[in-house]
Amino acid sequence: MVATSNDSHNPNWISESSFTLVYSLEEILELEVMNHHRVRKPSLIGQAVLPLSLLEEDSRRIGVERPIFKHTEKVVGSLLFDVFYYPTTSPEVDEKRRTKSSEGHILLCQ
């Protein structure tokens, strides 16, 4: 997903959404926020991280706010979005009757 918002210090992408294939809810989704310049090359504003394990309890998360980190230490803003998990395969159960994460799609709405 590549969406840009020109000439704004508080960009808003209400109509943007993206489907992402996931193989396990034990993974972490990393979202990069870029600053696109007209003359210079794009630069990284920071990165927001979402542990997909949050979607095992509730597959619909509305109003998720994650901090945007620059170089993993300095918070430079926050990213607000909705995320939905749609399983595409049945969850597997191991010998101890624990449910393993199944494959599915993640829908991000910003």
Stockholm file with secondary structure:
# STOCKHOLM 1.0

chainA/1-110         MVATSNDSHNPNWISESSFTLVYSLEEILELEVMNHHRVRKPSLIGQAVLPLSLLEEDSRRIGVERPIFKHTEKVVGSLLFDVFYYPTTSPEVDEKRRTKSSEGHILLCQ
#=GR chainA/1-110 SS CCCCCCSCSSCCCTTCEEEEEESCTTSEEEEEEEECCSSSCCEEEEEEEEETTHHHHCSEEEEEEEEEEETTTEEEEEEEEEEEEEESSCCEECTTSCEECCCEEEEEEC
#=GC SS_cons         CCCCCCSCSSCCCTTCEEEEEESCTTSEEEEEEEECCSSSCCEEEEEEEEETTHHHHCSEEEEEEEEEEETTTEEEEEEEEEEEEEESSCCEECTTSCEECCCEEEEEEC
//
